[in-house]
């Protein structure tokens, strides 16, 4: 035990206490549950024996606080009696025994040291994300490979990631995962203060669109959402302000169907990005809302009193034309190119035949003139 020269890698408090009469004077103590008075603890010895520890009974200089996973102070001359590495199972067993001991002593609500880290599934794509890793997995070396506060763990035959988290920090930890670089790109980072959320506050959080991203399937054409939100940012407007401004300046009747439809699309889009926190750049729902908003504004721009919808249907076409046929723009682009090439070949062939006929006529006329002169 004396061979180990680093403290335990645990958030629990650790100290060295000095017993003058012992050959190894400095004893390592792991403090598990804090008592009702300062300095009184239930702790564990390097032999994993749980006992009460009264730090106030030691003279000044005979108690040394320790840092987590750090080198011990220079006490080699007096001898050091410290812990070997302690597994999760052994640590949990000592904690359970300490809590039972504290309950026996009548301690209630004790302990700055009573909070123990737990292993949580850290893969945001895993069905059990945020759930505690089963105890049997943490005790099986074939199912868990630990490196400090992170681990690979095999759950239901599949390897995934896990991390150590304090129980009172689980919510913050989940937030960091959802907002971090490894999060689901379809979901925006959640807000800490949901009572203050507005579209304008969210705008700086929307990521810039990547130029080589594919158009949203099954919608046709390039994405509209990035341009719409970029315009709102430049104008300094929220979605609600845009709806009010458009109603006031477009000339549409305030109780008309077009105005109501515009407001409905705005409200749906606002709910998607501010409440559901859906990324409008990588999902179809917000993109479709943006297209309906644009379609209404364009139709009313032509005639506010009687909107003209002609030619705008492809904006919201879900791979179907207005006549019910399947839209295949890439195939038709290829086919149009083939037909154009074929038409060019046919045109050149026709011009060649006409040129040959013209040359033939000229040759025939020249031969006839020559025969007459010979006669």
C-alpha positions in Angstrom: 0.0 0.0 0.0 2.9 2.3 0.7 4.0 2.0 -2.9 1.2 4.2 -4.3 2.2 7.8 -4.3 -0.9 9.6 -5.7 -4.2 10.3 -4.1 -7.5 8.7 -5.1 -9.3 9.9 -8.3 -12.6 10.8 -6.5 -14.4 14.0 -5.7 -14.7 12.8 -2.0 -12.5 14.7 0.4 -9.2 13.2 1.4 -6.7 14.0 4.2 -3.5 12.7 5.8 -3.5 12.4 9.6 -0.4 11.8 11.7 -0.1 9.1 14.4 3.2 9.6 16.2 3.3 6.1 17.7 2.9 4.3 14.4 5.9 3.2 12.2 4.1 4.6 9.2 3.0 7.8 10.9 0.9 9.5 8.1 -2.4 7.7 7.4 -4.5 8.3 4.4 -8.2 8.9 5.2 -11.2 9.1 2.7 -13.9 11.2 4.2 -17.3 9.8 3.3 -20.1 11.5 5.4 -19.8 14.7 7.3 -21.0 14.9 10.9 -23.2 17.4 12.6 -20.2 19.3 14.1 -17.2 20.8 12.3 -14.3 18.3 11.9 -16.4 15.2 12.6 -16.6 12.7 9.8 -17.2 9.1 9.0 -14.3 8.0 6.8 -12.4 5.0 5.5 -8.9 3.6 6.1 -6.6 2.1 3.4 -7.9 -1.3 4.6 -11.4 -0.1 3.5 -12.5 -0.1 7.2 -15.2 2.5 7.9 -14.8 4.4 11.1 -15.4 7.8 12.7 -12.7 10.5 12.2 -12.5 13.5 14.5 -10.1 15.9 12.8 -10.3 18.3 15.7 -8.5 15.8 18.0 -5.3 16.1 16.0 -2.8 18.8 16.9 -1.9 21.6 14.5 0.2 20.4 11.6 -0.9 16.8 11.9 -3.7 17.0 9.4 -2.9 17.7 5.7 -5.8 18.1 3.2 -5.2 16.4 -0.1 -6.1 17.2 -3.7 -7.8 14.7 -6.1 -5.5 12.4 -8.1 -2.4 14.4 -7.0 1.0 13.7 -5.5 1.2 13.3 -1.8 3.1 15.8 0.3 6.7 15.0 1.1 6.2 12.9 4.2 8.5 10.0 3.3 10.7 10.3 6.3 7.8 9.6 8.6 6.3 6.8 6.5 3.1 6.8 4.5 0.1 4.4 4.8 -2.2 5.1 1.8 -4.9 3.6 -0.4 -4.3 1.3 -3.4 -6.6 2.2 -6.3 -10.2 1.7 -5.3 -12.8 0.3 -7.7 -16.3 1.7 -8.1 -17.8 -1.3 -6.4 -15.6 -1.0 -3.3 -16.1 2.8 -3.1 -19.9 2.3 -3.3 -19.8 -0.4 -0.6 -17.8 1.9 1.7 -20.3 4.8 1.1 -23.3 2.5 1.9 -21.6 1.4 5.1 -20.8 5.0 6.1 -24.4 6.1 5.5 -25.7 3.3 7.6 -23.2 4.2 10.3 -24.3 7.8 10.2 -28.0 6.8 10.4 -27.1 4.7 13.5 -25.5 7.7 15.1 -28.6 9.8 14.4 -26.9 12.1 11.8 -29.3 13.6 9.4 -28.6 15.5 6.1 -24.9 15.0 6.6 -22.3 15.5 4.3 -20.4 17.6 1.9 -18.5 14.3 1.3 -21.6 12.2 0.8 -22.1 12.9 -2.9 -20.6 10.2 -5.1 -20.0 10.4 -8.9 -22.0 8.0 -11.1 -21.3 6.6 -14.5 -23.7 7.9 -17.1 -24.0 6.9 -20.8 -22.4 9.8 -22.6 -23.3 9.0 -26.3 -26.1 11.3 -27.3 -27.1 8.9 -30.1 -27.5 6.0 -27.7 -31.0 5.1 -26.5 -29.9 5.1 -22.9 -28.1 8.5 -23.0 -28.0 10.1 -19.6 -29.0 6.9 -17.8 -26.7 5.3 -15.2 -24.5 2.5 -16.3 -25.7 -0.7 -14.6 -23.6 -1.7 -11.6 -22.8 -5.1 -13.0 -21.2 -3.5 -16.0 -19.0 -1.3 -13.8 -17.7 -4.3 -11.9 -16.9 -6.4 -14.9 -13.5 -5.6 -16.4 -14.5 -7.3 -19.7 -17.4 -4.8 -20.0 -15.8 -1.6 -19.0 -12.4 0.1 -19.8 -11.8 3.1 -17.6 -9.5 6.0 -18.2 -9.8 8.6 -15.4 -13.3 10.0 -15.6 -14.2 8.5 -19.0 -14.8 4.9 -20.0 -15.8 2.5 -22.8 -18.7 0.3 -21.6 -20.4 -2.6 -23.3 -24.2 -2.5 -23.0 -26.3 -5.2 -24.6 -23.3 -6.3 -26.6 -22.4 -2.9 -28.1 -19.6 -0.7 -26.9 -20.4 3.0 -26.1 -19.1 5.9 -24.1 -19.7 6.7 -20.4 -18.6 9.5 -18.1 -18.4 10.1 -14.4 -20.8 12.8 -13.3 -21.8 14.2 -9.9 -25.5 13.6 -9.2 -26.2 17.3 -8.7 -24.5 18.2 -12.0 -26.4 15.8 -14.3 -28.7 18.6 -15.8 -25.7 20.8 -16.6 -23.8 17.8 -18.0 -26.7 16.9 -20.3 -26.9 20.5 -21.5 -23.2 20.5 -22.4 -23.7 17.3 -24.4 -26.8 18.7 -26.3 -25.0 22.0 -27.0 -21.6 20.6 -27.7 -20.0 19.8 -31.1 -21.1 16.2 -30.9 -24.8 17.0 -30.6 -27.6 16.0 -33.0 -27.3 18.7 -35.8 -31.1 18.8 -36.2 -31.4 20.2 -32.7 -30.3 23.6 -31.5 -28.6 24.2 -28.1 -31.2 24.5 -25.4 -31.6 27.8 -23.6 -30.8 28.1 -19.9 -33.5 30.7 -19.3 -36.6 29.6 -21.1 -38.6 32.5 -19.7 -36.6 35.0 -21.8 -36.5 33.2 -25.1 -37.2 35.3 -28.2 -36.4 34.8 -31.8 -34.0 37.7 -31.9 -32.0 36.3 -29.0 -31.8 33.0 -30.8 -30.6 34.4 -34.1 -26.9 34.6 -33.2 -27.0 30.9 -32.2 -28.1 29.7 -35.6 -25.1 28.3 -37.4 -24.1 29.6 -40.8 -25.2 27.2 -43.6 -22.6 25.1 -45.2 -22.4 25.9 -48.9 -22.2 22.4 -50.2 -25.2 21.1 -48.2 -27.7 19.3 -50.3 -31.2 20.8 -50.7 -33.8 19.6 -48.3 -35.4 16.5 -49.5 -38.1 16.0 -50.7 -38.5 19.7 -51.4 -37.1 21.1 -54.6 -34.6 23.8 -55.1 -32.1 25.5 -52.7 -32.8 26.3 -49.1 -34.8 29.4 -48.3 -34.5 29.4 -44.5 -30.9 30.8 -44.4 -31.8 33.8 -46.6 -35.0 34.5 -44.7 -33.2 34.5 -41.3 -30.3 36.5 -42.7 -32.8 39.1 -43.8 -34.4 39.2 -40.4 -31.0 39.7 -38.8 -30.1 42.6 -41.1 -33.5 44.2 -40.5 -33.2 43.6 -36.7 -36.6 42.0 -36.6 -38.1 39.0 -34.9 -40.5 36.6 -36.6 -43.5 38.2 -34.8 -42.3 41.7 -35.7 -41.9 40.6 -39.4 -45.5 39.4 -39.4 -46.8 42.7 -37.9 -44.7 44.8 -40.3 -45.9 42.8 -43.3 -49.6 43.1 -42.3 -49.2 46.9 -41.8 -47.4 47.6 -45.1 -48.5 44.9 -47.6 -52.1 46.2 -48.1 -53.7 42.8 -47.3 -57.0 42.8 -45.3 -56.2 42.1 -41.7 -59.0 39.6 -41.4 -58.3 38.0 -44.8 -57.3 34.4 -45.3 -53.8 35.4 -46.6 -53.0 37.4 -43.5 -54.2 34.7 -41.2 -52.3 32.0 -43.1 -49.1 34.2 -42.9 -49.5 34.6 -39.2 -50.1 30.8 -38.7 -46.9 29.9 -40.6 -44.9 32.5 -38.6 -46.2 31.1 -35.3 -45.5 27.5 -36.3 -41.9 28.5 -37.4 -41.4 30.4 -34.1 -42.6 27.5 -32.0 -40.2 25.1 -33.9 -37.1 27.2 -33.4 -37.8 28.7 -29.9 -39.6 26.0 -28.1 -38.8 22.7 -29.8 -35.3 24.1 -30.6 -35.3 22.6 -34.1 -32.4 23.7 -36.4 -34.1 25.5 -39.3 -31.1 24.8 -41.6 -31.1 21.1 -41.5 -34.8 20.0 -41.1 -37.7 20.1 -43.5 -40.4 21.4 -41.2 -39.0 24.9 -40.7 -37.9 25.1 -44.3 -41.5 24.3 -45.4 -42.8 27.1 -43.1 -40.3 29.6 -44.6 -41.5 28.6 -48.1 -45.1 29.1 -47.2 -44.4 32.5 -45.7 -42.5 33.5 -48.8 -45.2 32.2 -51.1 -47.9 34.2 -49.3 -45.8 37.4 -49.4 -45.1 37.0 -53.1 -48.7 36.2 -54.0 -49.9 39.2 -52.1 -47.2 41.4 -53.5 -48.8 40.8 -57.0 -52.3 41.7 -55.8 -52.9 42.4 -52.0 -56.7 42.2 -52.4 -56.8 39.0 -54.5 -53.5 37.1 -54.2 -52.1 35.6 -57.4 -50.7 32.2 -56.6 -49.8 31.2 -60.2 -46.4 29.7 -60.6 -45.6 29.6 -56.9 -46.7 26.0 -56.3 -43.2 24.5 -56.9 -42.0 26.3 -53.8 -43.9 23.9 -51.5 -44.1 20.9 -53.9 -43.2 17.7 -52.1 -41.8 16.0 -55.2 -45.3 16.2 -56.9 -46.5 18.6 -59.5 -49.8 20.4 -59.4 -51.2 17.8 -61.8 -50.1 14.9 -59.6 -47.1 13.7 -61.6 -43.8 12.9 -59.8 -41.2 15.7 -60.1 -37.8 14.4 -61.2 -35.8 17.6 -61.9 -32.3 16.0 -62.2 -33.6 13.3 -64.6 -35.4 15.9 -66.7 -32.3 18.1 -66.8 -30.4 15.1 -68.1 -33.1 14.3 -70.6 -33.4 17.9 -71.8 -29.6 17.8 -72.4 -29.9 14.6 -74.4 -32.8 15.9 -76.4 -31.0 19.2 -77.1 -27.9 17.3 -78.3 -30.1 15.1 -80.5 -32.0 18.1 -81.8 -28.6 19.7 -82.6 -27.5 16.6 -84.5 -30.8 16.4 -86.4 -30.6 20.1 -87.2 -27.0 19.7 -88.5 -28.1 16.7 -90.5 -31.0 18.7 -92.1 -28.6 21.6 -92.9 -26.2 19.1 -94.4 -28.9 17.6 -96.7 -30.1 21.0 -97.7 -26.5 22.0 -98.5 -26.0 18.9 -100.6 -29.2 19.5 -102.5 -28.2 23.1 -103.2 -24.8 21.9 -104.4 -26.4 19.2 -106.6 -28.7 21.8 -108.2 -25.7 24.0 -108.9 -23.8 21.1 -110.4 -26.7 20.0 -112.6 -27.3 23.6 -113.9 -23.6 23.9 -114.8 -23.5 20.6 -116.7 -26.6 21.6 -118.7 -25.1 24.9 -119.7 -21.9 23.2 -120.9 -23.9 20.8 -123.1 -25.7 23.6 -124.9 -22.5 25.4 -125.7 -21.0 22.3 -127.2 -23.9 21.9 -129.6 
